[in-house]
Amino acid sequence: MKIVHVSAHYPRWQQTLGGWRPRLWQIVVRVESDTGVVGYGYGGGGEAALAIVNGHFQELLEGRSVENVGDIQTIWDDLYFASIPYGRRGVGIMALSGVDLALWDMLGKATERPVYDLLGGLQRPQVRAYATGSDPEWFAQLGFNAYKFSHRWTGDPTGYDTAIAAAETARHHLGDHALVMADCYLSWDAAVTLEMARRLAPYNLYWFEDVLTPDHLAEQAEVRPLIKPVQLAGGEHEFTQFGFGEVARSGALDIWQPDVTWCGGITATVRICQLAQESGAKVILHRGGEVWGLHLIAAGLCDDMGELVLGHRKAQPEQLWLGAPQAIDGYLPVSDTPGLGVRPNQEMVPGLG
């Protein structure tokens, strides 16, 4: 089958989006073939990514054939090479991620196979999920036994006390055997990380996530062995197998966390997982409980943990994607629907067609 039309769309997001997100959040990519099969993908980069997909990538994609996984991989390589002058990381790769996911979805639908089958077959009919948010009592009620809380360091020493309180609350509601993690979102430094490891030791945290920025690999490599048994995790803001090659060479992280909708899509994530295996690192996908990562986990290409960003019981999340599996007692069932198994909510995506 040949690609006849490619388009990217920015949803009508109603939720409050802070920081860089209001105009740079997630996009929907639509790819249509000459057989009438349509694939949908999810990328990043917001309004900036629309110009890339609807301009340069569209010109390169229309008329290309997609008959097998090898064709998708070749297209990825071609788009990556063509976008090197402005791409390689950031918005350019976020846009490529959406295209790549749409191609995998289209191929799965055309062959009547779920994407995990295209990736080698089902290894896990259900995936262990972990909840990210601020409501551990609710998460425990829902049956989760793994939970991640957020902790931003502002320079105030009372930040140690708030971290201890968050860890203590998590243990109170989820028990001693649950996995508990802390997301630092690039706000700690080496000294804070070492002190946190000391003060949080009684709570047996599994990992500290994004203690420093992606540009501080050497510093993370130095602190990593000093905080054991806590694992050092990160990588949601890293891109492609080339970026993770630098992570591998530095030895900075125990756990790699690529985001499938940002790092280059499924094609790039498969290559990242292969590199991690060679390097002895674990891969626990950022937002891996969403279908884009779920298929990779189900195929056994990375570790059996899928993140669900649930926030709080009073939150009212927007339903952009319809048909996604819901966690039951802390586990996500894996659907056998062809493709990725979801469809966009057209009320949120004007002009999708």
Secondary structure, DSSP 8 states (H G I E B T S, - for coil): -BEEEEEEE-----S---TT-TTTS-EEEEEEETTS-EEEEEE--HHHHHHIIIIIIHHHHTT-B--SHHHHHHHHHHHHHHTTTT-SSTHHHHHHHHHHHHHHHHHHHHHT-BHHHHTT--S-SEEEEEEEES-HHHHHHTT--EEEEE----S-THHHHHHHHHHHHHHHHH-TTSEEEEE-TT---HHHHHHHHHHTGGG--SEEE--S-TT-HHHHHHHGGGGTTSEEEE-TT--HHHHHHHHHHHT--SEE--BTTTTTHHHHHHHHHHHHHHHT-EE--BTTTSHHHHHHHHTTSS-S-EEEEEE-TT------EES----BTTEEE----SBTS-EE-TTTSTT--
